């Protein structure tokens, strides 16, 4: 049964302009150029080139045409002045390029290595082996299933089925295993292994064939029989079960530690793309005064296309047919979209600069000295209150943004940390505690590494009263394994 009733509720709706700004804030400097190029390709009303010299009188507010009054258009209060987006200040070409280089000047460039990919090099070695067409096709399929580390993640049974269904090659497990053995004989040693244990055994057996020794024989024995104890560093169990001395175990471990657990990486290293960090901000110390610069070198000057503005001007002076009204609607939407994008880019730059300026002022002492002990505890809320922005906005700014300082280039969110109160009442950053914890672990006796309980005790002696589970959390965040896995034989 239908009925009428009044209902009251609260809701928040973001305008398209706000959504656009939020998306742009998340993009770092290295990606904003591509985003602008994408917008220019999608919106022909957006331009980066300087407009031609034309009569600006026809660039007045073309939306105030009394003959064209339609409810589908926005109100006059929401309109922009096109003059704000049509600029005539073209920068001369000679101001953008330097021409003061001597022919004798050296122009150093970063060399980029190139070569075969990991799988191409293995395919080349496969072609040098004497194999029939069927075995060669099986070998190509096996190589194609190797991951970047050189491991075969699929079982022999699965490969037999795949060859039958996808390659129309009928074979058996024995044939696939035989071809896999051929591939495991390729360089670098260890490729084609199905797990770490097999990978290490392949490398040890190759070394045994080339130069046998007691240490290598013992190393093979350890990996074959006591691999589980080896991975967990239960060295005393290995000594007892294998009936060997600690010195013999150490020599065998030295041979094992020389092996490559990921042989495929050595081949694919040259084919990897170099990744460089492009900082979004630059902080310089000018005689005790910190100066902040927002890197906008790859953000071109945007403006509304004069061609589209001229089309609006022409259409606004005519009596419009249905097609002309549709054309006017299309052009106006494109121009509005271009203006919104330009404003969003400007607002993005303003938000980024004001947020980084607040962080720089808040951590002034740290940016002057570069000492982690001078880093104040700082959370997103602290900066949000300074710049009068929402915490989510500050989070978007801090995410994936980098700042270049006199002490190095850092991820912006690394400056945010919770506070911890010492026994004397002083508040310190958790980043400072992590650095102290890292120094303690680096100076420990590797024959008997400190447990989390003992690390907690040492920190309490330094007046850092934190729980053991907090120490474990900080240790895991820094990628430091537990004490048992840090143990070494001297």
N, C-alpha and C positions, 0 to 999 in steps of 0.2 A: 504494500500500500504506500502510495506516494504522499509525502507530507513536507511542509516547509518549516524550517527552523533557522535560527540565528546561531552562528558559531564564530568564536573569536580565537585566533591563534597567531603566534609569532613566527615569522619566517624571514630569512635573509636571502636576498637574491642579488647576484653580482651582474652588473651590466657587461656587455661584450667588451667594452673598453677596459674594465677592471680585470676581466679574465685574460685579455691580451697582455696587460701589464704584468700580471702574475707569471704568465708563461715566459715572458721576456726576462724577468728577474732571475729565473732559474738558469738561463743560458750564460755560460762563461764567455769571456772575451774571444776565445778561440773559435766559438761557434756562432757568435752574433753576426759575423760577416755573411756566413752562409744563410742565416735566417733572413737577413735583409735581401739577399739576392733572390731567395725564394719568393719573398713578398713582391719584389719588383717584377718577377716573371708572372706572378698571378694577377697583379694589379697594374694595368698599363697606365693608370693615372698617377702612379708613383714614379718619380724620376730622381736621378742623382746628378744630372748634367745641369749647367747653368742655363737659364731661359734666354731666349733671344731678345734683343732690344725691340720692344713693341710699345704701342701706346697703352699706358697703364690706365687710361680713363675707362677702358672697356673691361677692366678687372675689378670694377666696383662690385658691391654685393649683388650677384646675379640672381639670387633667390628671392629678391623683393619684387619680382615682376607681378604686377596686379592682375595681368591677364591669365596668369597660371596660378590658381589657388586651389590646391588639392589637399584633402585631409590626410593623404598617405604620406605627406612629407612632414618632417619635424618642424617644431615651432621656430620662430625667428630667434628666440632667446638661446636656442641650442646651436645656432649657426656660427661658423667661424668666418673670419675675414680672410679671403684668399690671399691678400697682400702679405699675410704673415708667412705664407708658404711659397710665395713666388719671389725669389731673391735674384737680384741682378748683379750681386758682387761676385763676379767670376775671378778666381785667383789666376794670375798670369802663369803660363806654363813654366817660365824661367824661374819662378819662385819655388817651384816644387822639385826642381832637379838641380843638382850641383854639377858644375862643369869645370872644376878646378883641379882635376887629376892630371898628373904627369904621365906620359907613356911609360916611364920607368917605375911607376908605383906598382907594388905587388898587391894583387887582389886575391887574398886567401879565401878559399871556400871549403866548406866541410865536405869531405869525400863520402860518398854513399857506396857501400859494397853491393854488388849484385852477383847473382849466380843461380845455379839450379836450386830448385826446391828440394826438400827432404825426399819426397817420393820420386822425383825425377832422377836423383842420384842412385836410389835403389833400383829403379827400372833400368838404368844404364848398366849397373852391375849384373842384373838379371839377363840382359841381352848378351853379356859376354860368356854366359854359361851354355854348355851344350845340352839343350833340352828340346824335346819334341813340342809340337804346337799345343798339345793338350796341357802338358806340364807348364809351358810358358804362360798360357792363359790362366792357369791356376795360380802361378806365381804373381802375375799382375793383379789378380783379385785379392790375394793375401796382402800384397804391398798396399793396395788401396784401402785396406781395412786397418792399417797401422795408425795409431794416433800420433800426435806431435812428439811424444816422448819415445816413440819407437816400439810401443807395446801392442800386442795383438789381443784385443779385448773380446773377441768372439771365439767360441769353442770350435774344435775341428768338426764336430757333428753339424753345427750350425752352418759352417762354411760349405760342407758337402751338400746340404739342402739348398743353400743359396745358389751355388753353382748350377744345380739341376733346374731350379725354377727361374732364375734370372739370366743365366748364361747358356742354358741348354747344354751343359757339360756334365755328363754322367761319370762320377768318379767314386772313390771310397776313402775311408779314413786313412788307410795306409799310404795311399798316393799323396793325399794332402799333407800328411805328417812328413813324408819324404821331401816334398817341395819346401815345406816350412823349414826343414833342417838345412836345405840349401840356402835359404834366405838368412837363417841365423848365422851363417858363415860369412855374411857380408860385413863391410865396414860401415859405420863404426861398430865395434864389437858389442854385442848385446841386443841388437835390433831383432825383432821378431819374437822376443820372449813374451810369455803369457802372464808373468808375474815377476815381482822383484827377486824372488829366490832364483828362478830360472835365469833371469838376466845376469845376476852376479855369478852363477855357476858357469854360464857361457863365457864370461870374461876370464874367470879363474882358469878354466880348462884351456883357453887359448894361450894364457900366460904359461901354463904348465907344459904345453907342447913346445913352446919357444924356449923356455928356460926353467927346467924343473928345480924345485927346492923343497926343503922340509916345511918351510913356512907356508908355501902355497898348498902343499898336500893337507896340512892342518886346517888351512882356511877353507878348502873344499869340504873337509870333514865337518867343520863347524856349520857351514851353510846348509849342508845336506841333513845333518842329524839334529843340530841344536839351533835351528833358525829362529824358532819362537823365543828361546832364551836370549839369542843375540839381539833381536829387535827390542826386547825389553831391558837389555843391558844387565841381565842376571849373570854377571861374570863368575861369581863364586859357584853357581850351579854348573856352569860350563867346565870350570876347572875340576870340580869334583867328578862329574860324569865322564869327562874325556880323560881324566887322570893325567893332567898336564900341569906344568908350573905356570905361575903368573907371568913370568918372562916369556914363555912360549906363546901364551895367549896374546900378549901384547904385540909380539912380532907378527902373529897371524892377523890380528886386527889391523895392524898397519898396512898389510897387503890388501885387506878388504876395503879399508877406507880410501884407498887410491882408485877404486873402481868408480864407474859412472852409473848412478842409479837411473838416469834418464838419457840413454845414448842418443836418442833422436834429437835432443836439443842441440847437440854439437853440430849437427848438419843443418838444422833449420835456423841457426843463429844468424847466418849471413843473409837469409831471406827475410828476416824480421824487419819491420818498419821501425825506424827510429822515432820515438815519441818525445817531444819537447814540451816543457811547461811554459806557457805564455802567461805571465802574471797579469791579473786584472788591475792591480794597484801597484804603485811604486812609492816607497817611503825613503826619503833621503834626509840625512842629518847635516844641516847647513849651519855650522858654527853654533851648535846647541839648539837650533830651531828645527823642529821636524816639519818637513814639507811633504804633502800628499799629492799624488798625481793619479788621475784615473786614465788608464790606457785606452784611448779611443782611436788609435791609429788605423784600425781596420773598420771603423764606423764612418761611412761616407756621409756627406751632407745631403739630406733628403729634402725634396720639395715637390709640390704638386706640379704635374705636367702642364705646361702652358697650352699645349694643344687641347687637352681636355677642358681647361678653363676657358679657352676661346670657343669651344663648341657649346659650352653652357651659355656663354655670352650671346652667341648667335641664336641659339634656340629660344632664349628668353625674350628676344626682340620680335619673334614671329608668332603668328597665330598657329597653333599646333594642331596637327591631325593626330589621329590615334597612334600611328607609328612614331610620330615625332614625340608624343607624350611618353611612349615607351622608351624611346632613345634618351629622352631627358632623364627619366627615372634611372635608367642604367648608368648613365654618365654621372649623375649626382651620387648614386650609391658608391661608385668607384672613387669619386673625389672625397666623399665622406670617409670612406675606408682608408684612403691615403692619409688624410689629416689625422685620423685617430692613430694610425701607426706612427706617424711622425711625433705626435704628442707622447705616445707610449715610449718611444725611444728616448725622448728628452726626459721624461719622468723616470725612466730606468736609470739614466746616468745620474740624475739628481739623487735618487734613492740610494744608489750604490755609493756615491761620494759621501753623502751625509752619514750613512751607516759606518763606512770605513773611518771617517773622521772621528766619530764617536768612539770607535774601538781604539783608534790611535791615541786619543786623549785619555781614555780610560787606562790604557796600558802604556802611558807615556814613559814611565821609568824603565819598563822592559825594552821598549824600542830605542831608548838611549843607550842602554848597557848591553843588551842581548843576553843577559844572564837569566836563566829560567827561574832562579830564586826571586827575581823581581816581578814575576808574572802574577798579577792579582787574580784572585778567584773571580770569574765572570761567567754569567749565564745569559741566555737570550733575553730574559726579562730585563736585565740591567740596561742593555743597549736599547731595547724597545721603549723603555721609559724615557730615555734621553732624547731619542729622535721622534717620539710620539707616533710610533708605528706599531702594528700588530706583531706579536711574537712570530707568527707564521711567516710574515714578510721578512723579518730578520733571518729566519731559518733559510728562506730561499736565497737571500743574499749570501749567507755564509757557506751555503752548499756549493761545492766544486769551484770555489773562487780561490785564487792565489794572490799573495802579496809579496812583492820583492822588497827586502830590507837590506841594510848594510851587513847583516849577519846571515843572509841566505833567503831562499824563497820558501814560504810556508803556506800550507792550506789554512784558509781563514778560520775554519771551524776548530782548528787545533788550539786556538787561543781561548776557546770556551772550556771552562772546567768548573767543577763543583768546588766548594770551599771545605776545608778541614781545619778544625780548631785544635791547636796544640795544647799541651797541659798548662802552659803559661798564658793561655787565652789568645795567642796570636793566630790569626786566620791565614792559612797558606793554601795554595792551589794544589789540586790533586796531581797536576802535571809535575810539580816539584817533588811530590812524594814518589811518583813513578821513577823520576830520574835518580833519586836516592836509592830506591829499591834496585834499580838496574845497576848502579855502582856497587852495591853490596854483593849482588849475584856475580858480577864480573870479577870481583876480587876474592871469591870464595875458593876453597880448596876443592878442585874438581874430583879428587879421590873420594871426598865425602861432602857432597853439595848440601847446602842448607835446605831443610824442609820448610814448608810454609809456616809451621809453628815457630821454628827458630827465627825465621825472617820477621815474624810478628814481634818476637821478643827483642830483636835488634832495633826495630823501628820504635818500639816503646822506650828503649834506652835513649833514643834520640828525641824523645818527647812527642812522637807521633803515635797517638793512642788509637789504633785501628784494629778491627777484628781480623781473624785469620782468613775468613771467607772473602774479606775485602782485599787482602794481600793476594789471594789466589785469583781474584777477578782482575786486579791490576797486572799480575804476571801474565795472565792469558791475553789481555789486551795488548801487551807488548810482544806477544808471540814467544814467550820464554816457556820451555817445557818444565815439567815437574822435576823434582830433585833426582829421581831415579834415572830419568832420561838425560840428565846433565852430567852423569857420572862418567869419568874417564880414567884410563890406566896410565900412570906416568911411567 
